[in-house]
């Protein structure tokens, strides 16, 4: 199962970011705070990886919205400052289209 902290997202400037947080419960708090959504940390709907996976499409849409509101530089800067694992993708889309 893949949660919101693994995968590719388009940023607000049309670039792509890859989140690679393989320990999702460890990174949940710092990622949410770094991305400006500390309210998600203790929300009982999202407080475990299993819950976030169970509502996968909802979580995906939420992270698309969050990261879509930031430039690639902003998102990477915030996540790196919080010791979260993310990288820029050097392509026009994650599927090459």
SEKOL-960444 format. One record per residue: residue number from 1; residue in three letters; y, x, z of N, C-alpha, C, CB in turn. Coordinates in Angstrom, 1 decimal. Each point is the difference from the previous one (the first is absolute). Glycine has a CB too. Example, Ala and Ser with C-alpha at 12.3 -4.5 7.8 and 13.67 -1.06 7.14 Angstrom:
% SEKOL-960444
atom nr=1; rest=ALA; n.north=-5.7; n.east=13.2; n.up=7.8; ca.north=1.2; ca.east=-0.9; ca.up=0.0; c.north=1.2; c.east=0.9; c.up=0.0; cb.north=-1.2; cb.east=-1.9; cb.up=1.2
atom nr=2; rest=SER; n.north=2.3; n.east=1.5; n.up=-1.9; ca.north=1.1; ca.east=0.9; ca.up=0.0; c.north=1.1; c.east=-0.8; c.up=0.8; cb.north=-0.6; cb.east=1.2; cb.up=-2.2
//
This chain:
% SEKOL-960444
atom nr=1; rest=UNK; n.north=-1.2; n.east=0.8; n.up=0.0; ca.north=1.2; ca.east=-0.8; ca.up=0.0; c.north=1.3; c.east=0.9; c.up=0.0; cb.north=-1.3; cb.east=-1.8; cb.up=1.2
atom nr=2; rest=UNK; n.north=2.2; n.east=1.4; n.up=-2.0; ca.north=1.3; ca.east=0.7; ca.up=-0.1; c.north=1.1; c.east=-0.8; c.up=0.6; cb.north=-0.8; cb.east=1.2; cb.up=-2.1
atom nr=3; rest=UNK; n.north=1.5; n.east=-0.6; n.up=3.0; ca.north=1.2; ca.east=-0.7; ca.up=0.5; c.north=1.3; c.east=0.4; c.up=-0.6; cb.north=-1.2; cb.east=-0.2; cb.up=2.1
atom nr=4; rest=UNK; n.north=2.3; n.east=-0.2; n.up=-1.6; ca.north=1.3; ca.east=0.3; ca.up=-0.7; c.north=0.4; c.east=1.5; c.up=0.1; cb.north=0.6; cb.east=-2.3; cb.up=0.6
atom nr=5; rest=UNK; n.north=-1.2; n.east=3.1; n.up=0.2; ca.north=0.4; ca.east=1.4; ca.up=0.1; c.north=-0.8; c.east=0.9; c.up=-0.9; cb.north=0.6; cb.east=-0.4; cb.up=2.4
atom nr=6; rest=UNK; n.north=-1.3; n.east=-0.2; n.up=-3.3; ca.north=-0.7; ca.east=0.8; ca.up=-1.1; c.north=0.3; c.east=-0.7; c.up=-1.3; cb.north=-1.9; cb.east=0.7; cb.up=1.6
atom nr=7; rest=UNK; n.north=2.4; n.east=0.0; n.up=-2.5; ca.north=0.3; ca.east=-0.6; ca.up=-1.3; c.north=1.3; c.east=0.4; c.up=-0.6; cb.north=-1.4; cb.east=-1.8; cb.up=0.7
atom nr=8; rest=UNK; n.north=1.6; n.east=1.3; n.up=-1.9; ca.north=1.3; ca.east=0.4; ca.up=-0.7; c.north=0.9; c.east=-1.2; c.up=0.0; cb.north=-1.2; cb.east=1.6; cb.up=-1.5
atom nr=9; rest=UNK; n.north=2.5; n.east=-1.3; n.up=1.6; ca.north=1.0; ca.east=-1.1; ca.up=0.0; c.north=1.2; c.east=0.5; c.up=-0.8; cb.north=-0.7; cb.east=-0.7; cb.up=2.3
atom nr=10; rest=UNK; n.north=1.3; n.east=-0.2; n.up=-3.0; ca.north=1.3; ca.east=0.3; ca.up=-0.8; c.north=1.2; c.east=-0.1; c.up=1.0; cb.north=-1.1; cb.east=-0.9; cb.up=-2.2
atom nr=11; rest=UNK; n.north=1.9; n.east=1.9; n.up=2.1; ca.north=1.2; ca.east=0.0; ca.up=0.8; c.north=1.2; c.east=-0.7; c.up=-0.7; cb.north=-0.8; cb.east=2.2; cb.up=1.1
atom nr=12; rest=UNK; n.north=1.8; n.east=-2.4; n.up=-0.4; ca.north=1.2; ca.east=-0.7; ca.up=-0.6; c.north=0.6; c.east=0.7; c.up=-1.2; cb.north=0.4; cb.east=-0.9; cb.up=2.3
atom nr=13; rest=UNK; n.north=-0.6; n.east=2.2; n.up=-2.4; ca.north=0.6; ca.east=0.7; ca.up=-1.2; c.north=-1.0; c.east=0.2; c.up=-1.1; cb.north=1.5; cb.east=1.2; cb.up=1.6
atom nr=14; rest=UNK; n.north=-2.6; n.east=-2.0; n.up=-1.6; ca.north=-0.9; ca.east=0.0; ca.up=-1.1; c.north=-1.0; c.east=1.1; c.up=0.1; cb.north=1.7; cb.east=-1.1; cb.up=-1.4
atom nr=15; rest=UNK; n.north=-1.7; n.east=1.9; n.up=2.4; ca.north=-1.0; ca.east=1.1; ca.up=0.2; c.north=-1.2; c.east=-0.5; c.up=0.8; cb.north=1.9; cb.east=1.7; cb.up=-0.1
atom nr=16; rest=UNK; n.north=-2.9; n.east=-0.9; n.up=0.2; ca.north=-1.2; ca.east=-0.4; ca.up=0.7; c.north=-0.3; c.east=1.0; c.up=1.2; cb.north=-0.9; cb.east=-1.0; cb.up=-2.1
atom nr=17; rest=UNK; n.north=0.4; n.east=0.4; n.up=3.2; ca.north=-0.4; ca.east=0.7; ca.up=1.2; c.north=-1.4; c.east=-0.3; c.up=0.3; cb.north=2.4; cb.east=-0.1; cb.up=0.9
atom nr=18; rest=UNK; n.north=-3.1; n.east=1.1; n.up=-0.4; ca.north=-1.4; ca.east=-0.1; ca.up=0.4; c.north=-0.1; c.east=0.2; c.up=1.5; cb.north=-0.8; cb.east=0.8; cb.up=-2.3
atom nr=19; rest=UNK; n.north=0.3; n.east=-1.9; n.up=3.0; ca.north=-0.2; ca.east=0.1; ca.up=1.4; c.north=-1.4; c.east=0.4; c.up=0.2; cb.north=1.7; cb.east=-1.7; cb.up=0.5
atom nr=20; rest=UNK; n.north=-2.0; n.east=2.7; n.up=0.4; ca.north=-1.3; ca.east=0.6; ca.up=0.2; c.north=-0.4; c.east=0.1; c.up=1.4; cb.north=0.3; cb.east=1.3; cb.up=-2.1
atom nr=21; rest=UNK; n.north=0.0; n.east=-2.3; n.up=2.9; ca.north=-0.2; ca.east=0.0; ca.up=1.4; c.north=-1.4; c.east=-0.5; c.up=0.3; cb.north=2.4; cb.east=-0.3; cb.up=0.5
atom nr=22; rest=UNK; n.north=-3.4; n.east=1.3; n.up=-0.4; ca.north=-1.4; ca.east=-0.3; ca.up=0.1; c.north=-0.4; c.east=-0.5; c.up=1.5; cb.north=-0.4; cb.east=1.6; cb.up=-1.9
atom nr=23; rest=UNK; n.north=1.4; n.east=-1.4; n.up=2.8; ca.north=-0.3; ca.east=-0.5; ca.up=1.4; c.north=1.1; c.east=-1.1; c.up=0.2; cb.north=-0.9; cb.east=2.3; cb.up=0.8
atom nr=24; rest=UNK; n.north=0.7; n.east=-3.5; n.up=-1.3; ca.north=1.0; ca.east=-1.0; ca.up=0.0; c.north=0.5; c.east=-0.4; c.up=1.4; cb.north=-1.0; cb.east=-0.8; cb.up=-2.1
atom nr=25; rest=UNK; n.north=0.1; n.east=0.7; n.up=3.1; ca.north=0.5; ca.east=-0.4; ca.up=1.3; c.north=0.9; c.east=1.1; c.up=0.6; cb.north=-2.1; cb.east=-1.4; cb.up=0.3
atom nr=26; rest=UNK; n.north=1.8; n.east=2.6; n.up=-0.6; ca.north=0.8; ca.east=1.1; ca.up=0.5; c.north=1.4; c.east=0.0; c.up=-0.6; cb.north=-2.1; cb.east=1.4; cb.up=0.3
atom nr=27; rest=UNK; n.north=2.2; n.east=-1.7; n.up=-1.6; ca.north=1.2; ca.east=0.1; ca.up=-0.8; c.north=0.8; c.east=-1.3; c.up=0.0; cb.north=-1.0; cb.east=1.7; cb.up=-1.3
atom nr=28; rest=UNK; n.north=0.4; n.east=-2.8; n.up=1.7; ca.north=0.7; ca.east=-1.3; ca.up=-0.1; c.north=1.4; c.east=0.0; c.up=0.7; cb.north=-2.3; cb.east=-1.1; cb.up=0.0
atom nr=29; rest=UNK; n.north=2.4; n.east=1.5; n.up=1.2; ca.north=1.3; ca.east=0.0; ca.up=0.7; c.north=1.0; c.east=0.9; c.up=-0.7; cb.north=-1.2; cb.east=-0.5; cb.up=2.2
atom nr=30; rest=UNK; n.north=0.9; n.east=1.8; n.up=-2.4; ca.north=1.0; ca.east=0.8; ca.up=-0.6; c.north=0.4; c.east=-0.4; c.up=-1.4; cb.north=-0.9; cb.east=1.8; cb.up=1.4
atom nr=31; rest=UNK; n.north=0.0; n.east=-2.3; n.up=-2.2; ca.north=0.3; ca.east=-0.5; ca.up=-1.3; c.north=0.9; c.east=-1.2; c.up=0.0; cb.north=-2.2; cb.east=0.9; cb.up=-0.8
atom nr=32; rest=UNK; n.north=1.9; n.east=-1.9; n.up=1.7; ca.north=0.9; ca.east=-1.2; ca.up=0.1; c.north=1.4; c.east=0.4; c.up=0.4; cb.north=-2.1; cb.east=-1.4; cb.up=0.5
atom nr=33; rest=UNK; n.north=2.2; n.east=2.2; n.up=0.6; ca.north=1.3; ca.east=0.4; ca.up=0.5; c.north=0.7; c.east=0.8; c.up=-1.1; cb.north=-0.9; cb.east=0.1; cb.up=2.4
atom nr=34; rest=UNK; n.north=0.3; n.east=0.8; n.up=-3.0; ca.north=0.6; ca.east=0.8; ca.up=-1.1; c.north=0.6; c.east=-0.8; c.up=-1.1; cb.north=-1.5; cb.east=1.9; cb.up=0.6
atom nr=35; rest=UNK; n.north=0.7; n.east=-3.0; n.up=-0.9; ca.north=0.4; ca.east=-0.8; ca.up=-1.2; c.north=1.0; c.east=-1.2; c.up=0.4; cb.north=-2.2; cb.east=0.6; cb.up=-1.0
atom nr=36; rest=UNK; n.north=2.6; n.east=-0.5; n.up=2.3; ca.north=1.0; ca.east=-1.0; ca.up=0.4; c.north=-0.5; c.east=-1.3; c.up=0.5; cb.north=1.5; cb.east=1.1; cb.up=-1.5
atom nr=37; rest=UNK; n.north=-2.8; n.east=-1.2; n.up=1.8; ca.north=-0.7; ca.east=-1.2; ca.up=0.4; c.north=-0.7; c.east=0.1; c.up=1.3; cb.north=-0.2; cb.east=-0.6; cb.up=-2.4
atom nr=38; rest=UNK; n.north=0.9; n.east=1.0; n.up=3.5; ca.north=-0.7; ca.east=0.2; ca.up=1.3; c.north=-0.6; c.east=-1.3; c.up=0.5; cb.north=1.5; cb.east=1.9; cb.up=0.5
atom nr=39; rest=UNK; n.north=-1.0; n.east=-3.1; n.up=-1.0; ca.north=-0.4; ca.east=-1.3; ca.up=0.4; c.north=-1.5; c.east=-0.2; c.up=-0.4; cb.north=2.3; cb.east=-0.9; cb.up=-0.3
atom nr=40; rest=UNK; n.north=-2.8; n.east=1.6; n.up=-0.6; ca.north=-1.4; ca.east=-0.1; ca.up=-0.5; c.north=-1.0; c.east=0.6; c.up=1.0; cb.north=0.8; cb.east=-0.1; cb.up=-2.3
atom nr=41; rest=UNK; n.north=-0.3; n.east=1.1; n.up=3.1; ca.north=-0.9; ca.east=0.8; ca.up=0.8; c.north=-0.8; c.east=-0.8; c.up=1.0; cb.north=1.6; cb.east=1.8; cb.up=-0.2
atom nr=42; rest=UNK; n.north=-1.0; n.east=-2.7; n.up=0.9; ca.north=-0.6; ca.east=-0.7; ca.up=1.1; c.north=-0.3; c.east=-1.5; c.up=-0.4; cb.north=1.1; cb.east=1.5; cb.up=1.6
atom nr=43; rest=UNK; n.north=-0.9; n.east=-1.8; n.up=-2.9; ca.north=-0.3; ca.east=-1.3; ca.up=-0.4; c.north=-1.5; c.east=-0.2; c.up=0.0; cb.north=2.0; cb.east=-0.1; cb.up=-1.5
atom nr=44; rest=UNK; n.north=-2.5; n.east=-0.9; n.up=2.3; ca.north=-1.4; ca.east=-0.2; ca.up=0.1; c.north=-0.8; c.east=-0.3; c.up=-1.3; cb.north=0.5; cb.east=-0.9; cb.up=2.3
atom nr=45; rest=UNK; n.north=0.2; n.east=0.5; n.up=-3.3; ca.north=-0.7; ca.east=-0.2; ca.up=-1.3; c.north=-0.3; c.east=1.4; c.up=-0.7; cb.north=1.2; cb.east=-2.2; cb.up=-0.3
atom nr=46; rest=UNK; n.north=-0.6; n.east=3.2; n.up=0.7; ca.north=-0.1; ca.east=1.3; ca.up=-0.6; c.north=-0.4; c.east=1.2; c.up=0.9; cb.north=1.6; cb.east=-0.8; cb.up=-1.7
atom nr=47; rest=UNK; n.north=-2.0; n.east=0.5; n.up=2.9; ca.north=-0.1; ca.east=1.0; ca.up=1.0; c.north=-1.3; c.east=0.9; c.up=-0.1; cb.north=1.3; cb.east=-1.4; cb.up=1.5
atom nr=48; rest=UNK; n.north=-2.2; n.east=1.1; n.up=-2.4; ca.north=-1.2; ca.east=0.8; ca.up=-0.3; c.north=-0.2; c.east=0.1; c.up=-1.5; cb.north=-1.0; cb.east=-0.7; cb.up=2.2
atom nr=49; rest=UNK; n.north=0.3; n.east=1.8; n.up=-2.5; ca.north=-0.3; ca.east=0.2; ca.up=-1.4; c.north=-0.8; c.east=-1.1; c.up=-0.6; cb.north=0.1; cb.east=2.5; cb.up=0.4
atom nr=50; rest=UNK; n.north=-1.1; n.east=-3.0; n.up=0.4; ca.north=-0.8; ca.east=-1.1; ca.up=-0.5; c.north=0.8; c.east=-1.2; c.up=-0.3; cb.north=-1.9; cb.east=0.9; cb.up=1.3
atom nr=51; rest=UNK; n.north=2.8; n.east=-1.2; n.up=-0.5; ca.north=0.9; ca.east=-1.2; ca.up=-0.3; c.north=0.8; c.east=0.2; c.up=-1.2; cb.north=0.1; cb.east=-0.5; cb.up=2.4
atom nr=52; rest=UNK; n.north=0.5; n.east=1.7; n.up=-2.6; ca.north=0.8; ca.east=0.3; ca.up=-1.2; c.north=-0.9; c.east=-0.1; c.up=-1.3; cb.north=1.5; cb.east=1.5; cb.up=1.4
atom nr=53; rest=UNK; n.north=-2.7; n.east=-1.0; n.up=-1.3; ca.north=-0.9; ca.east=-0.1; ca.up=-1.2; c.north=-0.4; c.east=-1.4; c.up=-0.3; cb.north=-0.9; cb.east=2.3; cb.up=0.6
atom nr=54; rest=UNK; n.north=0.7; n.east=-3.1; n.up=0.5; ca.north=-0.4; ca.east=-1.4; ca.up=-0.2; c.north=1.1; c.east=-0.8; c.up=-0.8; cb.north=-1.4; cb.east=0.1; cb.up=2.1
atom nr=55; rest=UNK; n.north=2.6; n.east=0.3; n.up=-2.0; ca.north=1.1; ca.east=-0.7; ca.up=-0.7; c.north=0.6; c.east=0.9; c.up=-1.0; cb.north=0.5; cb.east=-1.4; cb.up=2.0
atom nr=56; rest=UNK; n.north=-1.4; n.east=2.1; n.up=-2.7; ca.north=0.4; ca.east=1.0; ca.up=-1.0; c.north=1.1; c.east=-0.3; c.up=-0.9; cb.north=-2.2; cb.east=0.7; cb.up=0.1
atom nr=57; rest=UNK; n.north=2.1; n.east=-1.8; n.up=-0.9; ca.north=1.1; ca.east=-0.4; ca.up=-0.9; c.north=1.4; c.east=-0.2; c.up=0.7; cb.north=-1.7; cb.east=-1.0; cb.up=-1.5
atom nr=58; rest=UNK; n.north=1.7; n.east=0.4; n.up=2.6; ca.north=1.2; ca.east=-0.2; ca.up=0.8; c.north=0.6; c.east=1.4; c.up=0.4; cb.north=-0.8; cb.east=-2.3; cb.up=0.9
atom nr=59; rest=UNK; n.north=-0.1; n.east=3.2; n.up=-0.4; ca.north=0.5; ca.east=1.3; ca.up=0.4; c.north=0.5; c.east=0.8; c.up=-1.2; cb.north=-1.6; cb.east=0.0; cb.up=1.9
atom nr=60; rest=UNK; n.north=0.9; n.east=-0.1; n.up=-3.0; ca.north=0.4; ca.east=0.7; ca.up=-1.2; c.north=1.4; c.east=-0.5; c.up=-0.5; cb.north=-2.4; cb.east=0.3; cb.up=-0.7
atom nr=61; rest=UNK; n.north=2.6; n.east=-1.6; n.up=0.7; ca.north=1.3; ca.east=-0.6; ca.up=-0.4; c.north=1.1; c.east=0.5; c.up=1.0; cb.north=-1.2; cb.east=-2.0; cb.up=-1.0
atom nr=62; rest=UNK; n.north=0.9; n.east=2.0; n.up=2.3; ca.north=1.0; ca.east=0.4; ca.up=0.9; c.north=0.4; c.east=1.5; c.up=-0.2; cb.north=-0.9; cb.east=-1.6; cb.up=1.7
atom nr=63; rest=UNK; n.north=0.0; n.east=2.5; n.up=-1.9; ca.north=0.3; ca.east=1.4; ca.up=-0.3; c.north=0.7; c.east=0.2; c.up=-1.3; cb.north=-2.0; cb.east=0.6; cb.up=1.5
atom nr=64; rest=UNK; n.north=1.6; n.east=-1.4; n.up=-2.5; ca.north=0.7; ca.east=0.0; ca.up=-1.3; c.north=1.5; c.east=-0.3; c.up=0.2; cb.north=-2.2; cb.east=-0.6; cb.up=-1.2
atom nr=65; rest=UNK; n.north=2.4; n.east=-0.4; n.up=2.0; ca.north=1.4; ca.east=-0.4; ca.up=0.3; c.north=0.8; c.east=1.1; c.up=0.8; cb.north=-0.8; cb.east=-2.4; cb.up=0.0
atom nr=66; rest=UNK; n.north=0.1; n.east=2.9; n.up=1.0; ca.north=0.7; ca.east=1.1; ca.up=0.8; c.north=0.3; c.east=1.2; c.up=-0.9; cb.north=-1.2; cb.east=-0.8; cb.up=2.1
atom nr=67; rest=UNK; n.north=0.2; n.east=1.3; n.up=-2.8; ca.north=0.2; ca.east=1.2; ca.up=-0.8; c.north=0.8; c.east=-0.2; c.up=-1.2; cb.north=-2.1; cb.east=0.8; cb.up=0.8
atom nr=68; rest=UNK; n.north=2.1; n.east=-2.1; n.up=-1.3; ca.north=0.8; ca.east=-0.3; ca.up=-1.1; c.north=1.5; c.east=-0.1; c.up=0.3; cb.north=-1.9; cb.east=-1.3; cb.up=-0.9
atom nr=69; rest=UNK; n.north=2.2; n.east=1.3; n.up=2.2; ca.north=1.4; ca.east=0.0; ca.up=0.4; c.north=0.5; c.east=1.4; c.up=0.3; cb.north=-0.3; cb.east=-2.2; cb.up=1.0
atom nr=70; rest=UNK; n.north=-0.5; n.east=3.2; n.up=-1.2; ca.north=0.4; ca.east=1.4; ca.up=0.3; c.north=-0.2; c.east=0.8; c.up=-1.3; cb.north=-0.6; cb.east=-0.2; cb.up=2.4
atom nr=71; rest=UNK; n.north=1.4; n.east=1.3; n.up=-2.5; ca.north=-0.2; ca.east=0.9; ca.up=-1.1; c.north=-1.2; c.east=0.9; c.up=0.4; cb.north=2.4; cb.east=0.0; cb.up=-0.7
atom nr=72; rest=UNK; n.north=-3.0; n.east=0.7; n.up=-0.3; ca.north=-1.1; ca.east=0.9; ca.up=0.3; c.north=0.4; c.east=1.0; c.up=1.0; cb.north=-0.9; cb.east=-0.3; cb.up=-2.3
atom nr=73; rest=UNK; n.north=2.1; n.east=0.9; n.up=2.2; ca.north=0.5; ca.east=1.0; ca.up=0.9; c.north=0.2; c.east=-0.5; c.up=1.4; cb.north=1.2; cb.east=1.1; cb.up=-1.9
atom nr=74; rest=UNK; n.north=-0.7; n.east=-2.3; n.up=2.0; ca.north=0.2; ca.east=-0.6; ca.up=1.3; c.north=-1.4; c.east=-0.3; c.up=0.7; cb.north=2.1; cb.east=-1.1; cb.up=-0.8
atom nr=75; rest=UNK; n.north=-3.0; n.east=0.5; n.up=0.0; ca.north=-1.3; ca.east=-0.3; ca.up=0.6; c.north=-0.8; c.east=1.3; c.up=0.4; cb.north=-0.1; cb.east=-2.0; cb.up=-1.4
atom nr=76; rest=UNK; n.north=0.1; n.east=3.0; n.up=0.5; ca.north=-0.7; ca.east=1.3; ca.up=0.4; c.north=0.7; c.east=0.7; c.up=1.1; cb.north=-0.7; cb.east=0.2; cb.up=-2.3
atom nr=77; rest=UNK; n.north=2.0; n.east=-0.2; n.up=2.4; ca.north=0.7; ca.east=0.6; ca.up=1.1; c.north=-0.3; c.east=-0.6; c.up=1.3; cb.north=1.8; cb.east=0.6; cb.up=-1.6
atom nr=78; rest=UNK; n.north=-1.8; n.east=-1.9; n.up=1.6; ca.north=-0.2; ca.east=-0.7; ca.up=1.3; c.north=-1.5; c.east=0.2; c.up=0.4; cb.north=1.7; cb.east=-1.7; cb.up=-0.6
atom nr=79; rest=UNK; n.north=-2.6; n.east=1.5; n.up=-0.3; ca.north=-1.4; ca.east=0.2; ca.up=0.4; c.north=-0.4; c.east=1.4; c.up=0.4; cb.north=-0.5; cb.east=-1.8; cb.up=-1.6
atom nr=80; rest=UNK; n.north=1.0; n.east=2.8; n.up=0.9; ca.north=-0.2; ca.east=1.4; ca.up=0.3; c.north=0.6; c.east=0.3; c.up=1.4; cb.north=0.0; cb.east=0.6; cb.up=-2.5
atom nr=81; rest=UNK; n.north=1.2; n.east=-1.1; n.up=2.8; ca.north=0.6; ca.east=0.3; ca.up=1.3; c.north=-0.8; c.east=-0.6; c.up=1.1; cb.north=2.2; cb.east=0.0; cb.up=-1.1
atom nr=82; rest=UNK; n.north=-3.0; n.east=-1.0; n.up=0.8; ca.north=-0.9; ca.east=-0.7; ca.up=1.0; c.north=-1.4; c.east=0.6; c.up=0.0; cb.north=1.4; cb.east=-2.1; cb.up=-0.2
atom nr=83; rest=UNK; n.north=-1.6; n.east=3.2; n.up=-0.6; ca.north=-1.3; ca.east=0.6; ca.up=-0.1; c.north=-1.0; c.east=-0.9; c.up=-0.6; cb.north=0.5; cb.east=1.4; cb.up=2.0
atom nr=84; rest=UNK; n.north=-0.1; n.east=-2.3; n.up=-2.9; ca.north=-0.9; ca.east=-0.8; ca.up=-0.7; c.north=-0.4; c.east=0.6; c.up=-1.4; cb.north=1.0; cb.east=-2.1; cb.up=1.1
atom nr=85; rest=UNK; n.north=-2.1; n.east=1.8; n.up=-1.6; ca.north=-0.5; ca.east=0.7; ca.up=-1.2; c.north=0.3; c.east=-0.9; c.up=-1.3; cb.north=-1.8; cb.east=1.1; cb.up=1.4
atom nr=86; rest=UNK; n.north=2.7; n.east=-0.5; n.up=-2.2; ca.north=0.4; ca.east=-0.7; ca.up=-1.2; c.north=0.5; c.east=1.0; c.up=-1.0; cb.north=0.7; cb.east=-2.1; cb.up=1.3
atom nr=87; rest=UNK; n.north=-0.8; n.east=1.8; n.up=-2.6; ca.north=0.4; ca.east=0.9; ca.up=-1.0; c.north=0.6; c.east=-0.8; c.up=-1.2; cb.north=-1.8; cb.east=1.7; cb.up=0.7
atom nr=88; rest=UNK; n.north=2.6; n.east=-1.0; n.up=-1.5; ca.north=0.6; ca.east=-0.5; ca.up=-1.2; c.north=-1.1; c.east=0.0; c.up=-1.1; cb.north=2.3; cb.east=0.7; cb.up=0.7
atom nr=89; rest=UNK; n.north=-2.3; n.east=-1.7; n.up=-1.5; ca.north=-0.9; ca.east=0.1; ca.up=-1.2; c.north=0.9; c.east=0.3; c.up=-1.2; cb.north=-1.6; cb.east=-1.7; cb.up=1.0
atom nr=90; rest=UNK; n.north=1.2; n.east=2.7; n.up=-1.8; ca.north=0.7; ca.east=0.4; ca.up=-1.1; c.north=-0.5; c.east=-0.6; c.up=-1.3; cb.north=0.4; cb.east=2.1; cb.up=1.1
atom nr=91; rest=UNK; n.north=-0.1; n.east=-3.4; n.up=-1.1; ca.north=-0.4; ca.east=-0.8; ca.up=-1.2; c.north=0.9; c.east=-1.3; c.up=-0.1; cb.north=-2.4; cb.east=0.9; cb.up=0.1
atom nr=92; rest=UNK; n.north=2.3; n.east=-1.5; n.up=-1.2; ca.north=0.8; ca.east=-1.2; ca.up=-0.1; c.north=-0.6; c.east=-1.2; c.up=0.7; cb.north=0.9; cb.east=0.8; cb.up=-2.2
atom nr=93; rest=UNK; n.north=-2.2; n.east=-0.8; n.up=2.3; ca.north=-0.8; ca.east=-1.0; ca.up=0.8; c.north=-1.3; c.east=0.6; c.up=0.5; cb.north=1.1; cb.east=-1.9; cb.up=-1.4
atom nr=94; rest=UNK; n.north=-1.6; n.east=1.3; n.up=2.4; ca.north=-1.3; ca.east=0.6; ca.up=0.6; c.north=-1.2; c.east=-0.1; c.up=-1.0; cb.north=0.9; cb.east=-0.5; cb.up=2.3
atom nr=95; rest=UNK; n.north=-0.8; n.east=-0.4; n.up=-3.2; ca.north=-1.1; ca.east=-0.1; ca.up=-1.0; c.north=0.3; c.east=0.6; c.up=-1.3; cb.north=-0.6; cb.east=-2.1; cb.up=1.2
atom nr=96; rest=UNK; n.north=1.8; n.east=2.7; n.up=-1.3; ca.north=0.3; ca.east=0.7; ca.up=-1.3; c.north=0.5; c.east=-1.0; c.up=-1.1; cb.north=-1.6; cb.east=1.7; cb.up=0.6
atom nr=97; rest=UNK; n.north=1.9; n.east=-2.9; n.up=-0.2; ca.north=0.5; ca.east=-1.0; ca.up=-1.0; c.north=1.5; c.east=-0.2; c.up=0.0; cb.north=-2.2; cb.east=-1.1; cb.up=0.1
//
